[in-house]
Amino acid sequence: MSSALVAPYEQLASSYELELELVAEGRLDEVAQANADREALMESLPATPPAAARPALERAELMRKRAMIELMRTRDVIIAELQQVAHGQRTASGYAPRRARRPHIDASA
């Protein structure tokens, strides 16, 4: 089988490796572009891959799963940090001076 036929599948596996790297480095803003690039690549692939592409597809699936796990971990860290910020804001608001009530005039009377 020609290496030209397998090259797009190697590129697919590499795109998942790139995504894993981007997530691990915290470069989340670049993940969306990597996904879009990969989607375009996947649309160009034939419905039935050549048998020689199997190792690349297996590597792609493994990298996809690892990237998903890393994304879930990153999401959990972000959620925990946001909860700490919200807790800090609630705590800080408890120390704010009370606002004086301003007289309310009902103009409808």
Secondary structure, DSSP 4 states (H G I P E B T S, - for coil): --HHHHHHHHHHHHHHHHHHHHHHTT-HHHHHHHHHHHHHHHHHS-SS--GGGHHHHHHHHHHHHHHHHHHHHHHHHHHHHHHHHHHHHHHHHHTSPPPPPPP---TT-
